[in-house]
Amino acid sequence: MTDYADLTRFIIERMVGAPEAVTVRSEVKGRTTIIEVGVAEADMGKLIGKGGRNIDAVRAVVRAAGLRGHERVQVELAEQR
């Protein structure tokens, strides 16, 4: 089994300005693994990207990794406080 949280952390830490602030939490809900990602408030724009392109690309890569193992994986952004 691939650790999707580690894959997601690896990708996002290289996208943001403050990689030490990246938080990744994994939770299994039924047949789906939910990966919740948090970043520093200043990096949220970089993570989302213009028109959501960056986060969509991260989601596509992680989803594709899940498909190889016949698993459903979903990447979500954590709520900012």
C-alpha positions as MATLAB code, in Angstrom:
seq = 'MTDYADLTRFIIERMVGAPEAVTVRSEVKGRTTIIEVGVAEADMGKLIGKGGRNIDAVRAVVRAAGLRGHERVQVELAEQR';
ca = [
       0.000    0.000    0.000;
       1.285    3.441   -0.942;
       1.307    6.110    1.737;
      -0.683    8.845    0.022;
      -0.113   11.311    2.867;
       3.660   11.087    2.349;
       3.274   11.536   -1.413;
       1.049   14.571   -0.893;
       3.459   16.087    1.654;
       6.408   15.515   -0.726;
       4.669   17.379   -3.558;
       3.297   20.275   -1.513;
       6.483   20.959    0.474;
       8.216   21.687   -2.841;
       5.493   24.121   -3.928;
       5.302   26.418   -0.909;
       7.609   29.003    0.677;
       7.298   27.584    4.215;
       7.551   23.782    3.901;
       7.875   23.401    7.686;
       4.292   24.707    8.053;
       2.775   21.982    5.842;
       0.402   19.653    7.686;
      -1.010   16.501    6.134;
      -3.584   14.283    7.815;
      -4.979   11.034    6.433;
      -8.367    9.568    7.309;
     -10.146    6.540    5.894;
     -13.890    7.015    5.355;
     -15.511    3.921    3.950;
     -13.776    3.025    0.699;
     -12.140    6.451    0.331;
      -8.937    7.816    1.862;
      -9.227   11.547    2.603;
      -5.954   13.508    2.681;
      -6.369   16.871    4.423;
      -3.675   19.446    3.679;
      -2.858   22.633    5.556;
      -0.257   25.267    4.692;
       0.782   28.655    6.019;
      -1.765   31.348    5.190;
       0.782   33.142    2.998;
       1.254   29.968    0.904;
      -2.420   29.228    0.310;
      -2.407   31.177   -2.967;
       0.602   29.237   -4.236;
      -1.020   25.937   -3.330;
      -4.327   26.741   -5.006;
      -2.778   28.454   -8.034;
      -4.442   30.534  -10.704;
      -7.936   29.197  -11.242;
      -7.179   26.259   -8.935;
      -4.693   24.714  -11.349;
      -2.035   23.797   -8.772;
      -4.339   22.052   -6.304;
      -6.100   20.313   -9.197;
      -2.730   18.987  -10.395;
      -1.863   17.712   -6.893;
      -5.264   16.032   -6.680;
      -4.784   14.413  -10.095;
      -1.361   12.976   -9.184;
      -2.512   11.583   -5.831;
      -5.739   10.224   -7.366;
      -3.699    8.506  -10.107;
      -1.427    6.935   -7.471;
      -4.542    5.599   -5.758;
      -5.941    4.175   -8.989;
      -2.788    2.095   -9.443;
      -3.650    0.372   -6.162;
      -7.401    0.276   -6.934;
      -8.105    2.750   -4.121;
      -9.999    6.031   -3.969;
      -7.969    8.962   -2.667;
      -9.260   12.510   -2.252;
      -7.173   15.608   -1.385;
      -8.906   18.394    0.546;
      -7.705   21.710    1.930;
      -7.853   22.195    5.698;
      -9.885   25.095    7.013;
      -7.797   28.167    7.803;
      -8.173   29.545   11.334;
];
